Amino acid sequence: MGRKPRPKIPCAVPGCGRLIQRRELCLQHYRSHVLPRCRIRGCQRPALRRGICDPHHRNGGKPIRTRPKRSPANGPRLFAWNRLYLRQEVVPLVEREAKRLHLTPTAMLAEIVEAWARGTGLDAPCTAPGCTRAATASGLCRTHQLQRERGAPLTAIRPKQHETRIGSLRMPAEAVARLRREAGRSGVTLAESVRRALDAALRDPARLTRVTASGGPTTRIGALPMPADLAARLTEVAGSIGVSVAEVVRRAIASRRRA
């Protein structure tokens, strides 16, 4: 004998025409009414795996990065095409450019159409002072747009170059605070302020032998990226005076203060 068919009973939620799946509810209302919520702060999805929702489980419990929505100043999307067909050789180009700008392919195509409609073209430069990168629909490049969304001032973007990093760099807390103030007045990052001090100190390596870094509490500033030629000079000076490269950086900051 075959299995008896399940009776077709509608969901117990008024107005829902779906059939019951669990506890007299359809699957959608079972997840929304019975299952606990995801334990990740701010997430209201149902917990399906080990106390977290399925998207957070696939992401290892880390925050899910979503594409920022268009601000009201840019205006809402009022028109949508049903389908858009592209030639096969064009698709990889659109996907690569969308990935570079952190956009979905649909949003990337919308940017192209809006730029064409405005007559500005996709090669219009960013409106931030001194920036020559291509602008998006907001009039800023992607990096300056992120600075504006964080509420930070629009600062110059250091051009890409071959870099070497010093990892887990620690410096005196007093020196870090002073460098942050100087960087804020100059409109540059803390790392750029450290690179400038280091470049100036390496021009006179003999002076670094007479300087010692101040003691007291220290602050970790993380990895310090720098151009390859500056890293080579730093390594050479550190070997000549017999100290680590991190100690040379600390002495460079101390010598700048005395100067």
C-alpha positions as CSV (number, residue, x, y, z in Angstrom):
1,M,0.0,0.0,0.0
2,G,1.2,3.5,-0.8
3,R,1.7,6.3,1.6
4,K,-1.5,8.1,2.6
5,P,-1.5,11.6,1.0
6,R,-1.1,14.5,3.3
7,P,-4.4,16.4,3.8
8,K,-4.5,19.8,2.1
9,I,-5.1,22.1,5.1
10,P,-4.4,25.8,4.8
11,C,-2.1,27.7,7.0
12,A,-3.6,28.8,10.4
13,V,-2.6,32.5,9.7
14,P,-5.7,34.4,8.6
15,G,-5.5,35.4,4.9
16,C,-2.7,33.0,4.1
17,G,-3.7,30.5,1.4
18,R,-0.6,28.3,1.6
19,L,-0.7,24.7,2.8
20,I,0.6,23.8,6.3
21,Q,4.1,22.4,6.6
22,R,4.9,22.5,10.3
23,R,2.8,23.1,13.4
24,E,-0.3,24.1,11.4
25,L,1.7,26.8,9.6
26,C,3.2,27.2,6.2
27,L,6.9,27.2,5.9
28,Q,7.2,31.0,5.6
29,H,5.0,31.7,8.7
30,Y,6.7,28.9,10.6
31,R,10.1,30.6,10.1
32,S,8.7,34.1,10.9
33,H,6.6,33.1,13.9
34,V,8.2,30.0,15.5
35,L,11.9,30.0,14.8
36,P,14.2,32.2,16.9
37,R,15.9,35.2,15.4
38,C,19.5,35.3,14.3
39,R,21.8,36.1,17.3
40,I,23.9,38.5,15.1
41,R,23.2,42.0,16.3
42,G,20.8,43.8,14.1
43,C,19.7,40.8,12.1
44,Q,16.1,39.8,12.1
45,R,16.3,36.7,9.9
46,P,15.2,33.3,11.3
47,A,18.0,31.3,12.9
48,L,18.3,28.1,10.8
49,R,21.9,26.9,11.6
50,R,23.5,27.0,15.0
51,G,21.7,30.1,16.2
52,I,22.4,32.2,13.1
53,C,20.6,32.7,9.8
54,D,21.7,31.0,6.6
55,P,23.5,34.1,5.1
56,H,25.5,34.8,8.3
57,H,26.3,31.0,8.5
58,R,27.7,31.1,4.9
59,N,29.7,34.2,5.8
60,G,31.3,32.7,8.9
61,G,29.3,34.8,11.4
62,K,30.9,38.0,10.0
63,P,28.8,41.1,9.1
64,I,27.2,40.9,5.7
65,R,28.5,43.7,3.4
66,T,25.6,45.1,1.4
67,R,25.8,47.6,-1.5
68,P,24.9,51.1,-0.2
69,K,21.5,52.3,-1.4
70,R,21.2,55.5,-3.5
71,S,20.7,58.6,-1.4
72,P,17.5,60.6,-1.7
73,A,19.6,63.4,-3.3
74,N,20.3,61.2,-6.3
75,G,16.6,60.6,-6.8
76,P,14.8,57.3,-7.0
77,R,14.8,54.9,-9.9
78,L,11.6,55.7,-11.8
79,F,12.0,53.5,-14.9
80,A,13.2,49.9,-15.4
81,W,13.7,48.0,-18.6
82,N,12.3,44.5,-18.8
83,R,15.5,42.9,-20.2
84,L,18.8,44.1,-21.5
85,Y,20.8,41.9,-23.9
86,L,24.5,42.5,-24.4
87,R,27.0,40.9,-26.8
88,Q,29.0,38.1,-25.3
89,E,32.4,39.8,-25.5
90,V,31.1,42.8,-23.6
91,V,29.8,41.0,-20.6
92,P,33.3,40.3,-19.0
93,L,34.2,44.0,-19.4
94,V,31.0,45.1,-17.6
95,E,31.5,42.6,-14.8
96,R,35.1,43.6,-14.2
97,E,34.3,47.3,-14.1
98,A,31.3,46.6,-11.8
99,K,33.6,44.6,-9.4
100,R,36.2,47.4,-9.4
101,L,33.5,50.0,-8.4
102,H,31.9,47.6,-5.9
103,L,28.6,47.7,-7.8
104,T,26.2,45.0,-9.1
105,P,26.1,44.6,-12.9
106,T,22.6,46.1,-12.9
107,A,23.8,49.2,-11.0
108,M,26.8,49.5,-13.3
109,L,24.6,49.5,-16.4
110,A,22.4,52.1,-14.7
111,E,25.5,54.3,-14.1
112,I,26.4,54.0,-17.8
113,V,22.9,55.0,-19.0
114,E,22.6,57.9,-16.6
115,A,26.1,59.2,-17.5
116,W,25.1,59.1,-21.2
117,A,21.8,60.8,-20.5
118,R,23.6,63.6,-18.7
119,G,26.0,64.0,-21.5
120,T,29.0,63.9,-19.2
121,G,30.4,60.5,-20.3
122,L,32.0,57.9,-18.1
123,D,35.4,59.6,-18.3
124,A,34.2,62.7,-16.3
125,P,36.7,63.3,-13.5
126,C,35.9,63.3,-9.8
127,T,34.9,66.6,-8.4
128,A,37.1,66.2,-5.3
129,P,40.0,68.7,-5.2
130,G,43.1,67.3,-7.1
131,C,41.4,64.0,-8.0
132,T,41.5,62.8,-11.6
133,R,39.8,59.5,-11.2
134,A,36.5,58.7,-13.1
135,A,33.4,59.9,-11.3
136,T,30.3,57.9,-10.6
137,A,26.7,59.2,-10.6
138,S,27.4,61.1,-7.4
139,G,30.1,63.2,-9.1
140,L,32.8,61.6,-7.0
141,C,35.0,58.6,-7.5
142,R,34.3,55.5,-5.5
143,T,37.0,56.2,-2.9
144,H,35.9,59.8,-2.3
145,Q,32.3,58.7,-2.2
146,L,33.2,56.2,0.6
147,Q,34.9,59.1,2.5
148,R,31.8,61.2,2.2
149,E,29.5,58.3,3.4
150,R,31.8,58.0,6.5
151,G,31.5,61.7,7.2
152,A,35.3,62.2,6.7
153,P,36.8,65.1,4.8
154,L,37.7,64.6,1.2
155,T,41.4,63.9,1.3
156,A,43.9,63.3,-1.6
157,I,44.3,59.6,-2.6
158,R,47.8,58.4,-2.8
159,P,48.5,56.9,-6.2
160,K,49.0,53.1,-6.5
161,Q,52.6,51.9,-6.5
162,H,54.7,48.9,-5.7
163,E,54.7,48.7,-1.9
164,T,56.2,46.9,1.0
165,R,54.6,46.6,4.4
166,I,56.0,46.6,7.9
167,G,53.5,44.6,10.0
168,S,52.4,45.1,13.6
169,L,54.3,48.3,14.1
170,R,54.2,49.8,17.7
171,M,55.1,53.3,18.5
172,P,55.1,55.5,21.7
173,A,51.6,56.6,22.4
174,E,52.6,60.3,22.8
175,A,54.2,60.2,19.3
176,V,51.2,58.6,17.7
177,A,48.9,61.3,19.2
178,R,51.2,64.0,18.0
179,L,51.3,62.5,14.5
180,R,47.6,62.2,14.4
181,R,47.2,65.9,15.1
182,E,49.8,66.8,12.5
183,A,48.1,64.6,10.0
184,G,44.7,66.2,10.7
185,R,46.1,69.7,10.1
186,S,47.8,68.6,6.9
187,G,44.8,66.7,5.6
188,V,46.7,63.4,5.2
189,T,46.5,60.0,6.8
190,L,48.6,58.8,9.8
191,A,50.6,56.4,7.6
192,E,51.5,59.2,5.2
193,S,52.7,61.4,8.1
194,V,54.9,58.5,9.3
195,R,56.3,58.0,5.8
196,R,57.2,61.6,5.4
197,A,59.0,61.6,8.8
198,L,60.8,58.4,7.8
199,D,61.9,59.7,4.4
200,A,63.3,62.9,5.9
201,A,65.2,61.0,8.6
202,L,66.8,58.5,6.2
203,R,68.5,61.3,4.4
204,D,70.8,61.7,7.4
205,P,71.3,58.1,8.7
206,A,74.2,59.1,11.0
207,R,71.8,61.2,13.1
208,L,69.6,58.1,13.8
209,T,72.5,56.6,15.8
210,R,72.4,59.5,18.3
211,V,68.6,59.3,18.8
212,T,66.7,56.9,21.0
213,A,63.0,56.4,21.0
214,S,61.1,57.6,24.1
215,G,59.8,55.0,26.6
216,G,56.4,54.8,28.2
217,P,53.2,53.2,26.9
218,T,53.0,52.3,23.2
219,T,50.2,52.2,20.6
220,R,49.9,49.7,17.8
221,I,49.3,51.4,14.5
222,G,49.2,48.2,12.4
223,A,50.9,47.6,9.1
224,L,52.8,50.5,7.4
225,P,52.8,50.4,3.6
226,M,55.6,52.3,1.8
227,P,57.2,52.4,-1.6
228,A,59.7,49.8,-2.4
229,D,62.6,52.2,-2.7
230,L,61.9,53.7,0.7
231,A,61.6,50.2,2.2
232,A,65.0,49.3,0.7
233,R,66.6,52.4,2.2
234,L,65.0,51.6,5.5
235,T,66.4,48.0,5.5
236,E,69.8,49.2,4.6
237,V,70.0,51.8,7.4
238,A,68.7,49.3,9.9
239,G,71.4,46.8,9.0
240,S,74.1,49.5,9.1
241,I,73.3,50.7,12.6
242,G,72.3,47.2,13.9
243,V,68.7,47.7,14.9
244,S,65.3,46.5,13.6
245,V,63.4,48.4,11.0
246,A,60.7,49.2,13.5
247,E,63.3,50.8,15.8
248,V,64.5,52.9,12.9
249,V,60.9,54.1,12.4
250,R,60.6,55.0,16.1
251,R,63.9,56.9,16.0
252,A,62.9,58.7,12.9
253,I,59.7,60.0,14.6
254,A,61.8,61.0,17.7
255,S,64.4,62.8,15.6
256,R,61.6,64.8,13.9
257,R,60.3,66.1,17.2
258,R,63.8,67.2,18.3
259,A,64.3,69.0,15.0
